[in-house]
Amino acid sequence: MRVHGQIVEGIEVDSATRCAHYHSRLDIIAIKMACCGVYYACKDCHQALAGHAIVPWPREQWDTRAVLCGACGYELAITEYMRSGYRCPRCLAEFNPGCRNHYPFYFETES
């Protein structure tokens, strides 16, 4: 699905990056995966479609623009996303704060 000019892979992806797994009004981000450089609606969509395991973004690459706001198309750097207070800094759309529970899938954590 093309969302704001970006291809977002996933299962039943809508125009705001929601998918079959996560589809509340707040589920409006897609993450560019470090392992393949492709935006996916969620980790479960990646698992179902990519054919390889997720590799989290290493901390030294957290300045990479890898989080897509499904409301306006702004691409946030990972650090910008993590400091956003669960709002897009450009359009102020709210993001799902529960996504923080999935950070270890996407972003390197303390070892």
ABEGO torsion letter per residue (X at the ends): XBBGGBBBBEBGBBAAGBBAABABAABABBBBBAAAGBBBABAAAAAAAAGBBBBBBBAAAAABBABBBAAAGBBBBAAAAAAAGGBBAAAGBBBBAAAAAAAAAABBBBX
